[in-house]
Amino acid sequence: MPAIVIGADTEAGMAIIDALAQPGREIRGFVSDPGVAAILRRRGVKVALGDVSDDSHIEGAALHCFTVVLVGEAAGDDRERSFARTEIEVLEAWGRAAVSARAHRVIWVLGGEPPVVDVPEVAQVSPTDPDFARRVAELDDARVIQ
């Protein structure tokens, strides 16, 4: 089932893409960096390029994805954001986008408390966990997460 990584152009996002990549698996990445977009496309990742604070664009990119992985670093780093002023506004926009795209599973890669997201399954992985990327892949592969 398709999975999308929002913030795939961060170090954590690239590690998650690596951990998710398997033959026959559809992986999508949402990025702001055109250079990273080109690298991901060469690796067979479907890429959406845009503003990480634009929830309508993220919703479109996440449409028909079972899992949406939200890399918190991309909500607060130095990239340009035109649709939100604060990190929490970006995180909330991501949650709205995942719900509107009808994602089944949201995996937050975030050190703090994430916004509430009304999808059937939600998990959180700490970006400081040395095995965070593997853990995200395990959660994506799981039949059900608690």
Secondary structure as the mmCIF struct_conf table of DSSP 4:
data_model
#
loop_
_struct_conf.conf_type_id
_struct_conf.id
_struct_conf.beg_label_comp_id
_struct_conf.beg_label_asym_id
_struct_conf.beg_label_seq_id
_struct_conf.end_label_comp_id
_struct_conf.end_label_asym_id
_struct_conf.end_label_seq_id
STRN STRN1 ALA A 3 ILE A 6
TURN_TY1_P TURN_TY1_P1 GLY A 7 ASP A 9
BEND BEND1 THR A 10 THR A 10
HELX_RH_AL_P HELX_RH_AL_P1 GLU A 11 LEU A 20
TURN_TY1_P TURN_TY1_P2 PRO A 23 GLY A 24
STRN STRN2 ILE A 27 VAL A 31
BEND BEND2 SER A 32 SER A 32
HELX_RH_AL_P HELX_RH_AL_P2 PRO A 34 ARG A 42
TURN_TY1_P TURN_TY1_P3 ARG A 43 GLY A 44
STRN STRN3 LYS A 46 LEU A 49
BEND BEND3 GLY A 50 GLY A 50
TURN_TY1_P TURN_TY1_P4 VAL A 52 SER A 53
HELX_RH_AL_P HELX_RH_AL_P3 ASP A 55 ALA A 62
TURN_TY1_P TURN_TY1_P5 LEU A 63 HIS A 64
BEND BEND4 PHE A 66 PHE A 66
STRN STRN4 THR A 67 VAL A 71
TURN_TY1_P TURN_TY1_P6 GLY A 72 GLY A 72
HELX_RH_AL_P HELX_RH_AL_P4 GLU A 73 GLY A 76
BEND BEND5 ASP A 77 ARG A 79
BEND BEND6 SER A 82 PHE A 83
BEND BEND7 ARG A 85 THR A 86
HELX_RH_AL_P HELX_RH_AL_P5 GLU A 87 SER A 100
TURN_TY1_P TURN_TY1_P7 ALA A 101 ARG A 102
BEND BEND8 HIS A 104 HIS A 104
STRN STRN5 ARG A 105 VAL A 109
BEND BEND9 GLY A 111 GLY A 112
HELX_LH_PP_P HELX_LH_PP_P1 GLU A 113 VAL A 116
BEND BEND10 VAL A 119 PRO A 120
STRN STRN6 GLU A 121 VAL A 125
TURN_TY1_P TURN_TY1_P8 PRO A 127 THR A 128
BEND BEND11 ASP A 129 ASP A 129
TURN_TY1_P TURN_TY1_P9 PRO A 130 ASP A 131
HELX_RH_AL_P HELX_RH_AL_P6 PHE A 132 ASP A 141
BEND BEND12 ARG A 143 ARG A 143
#
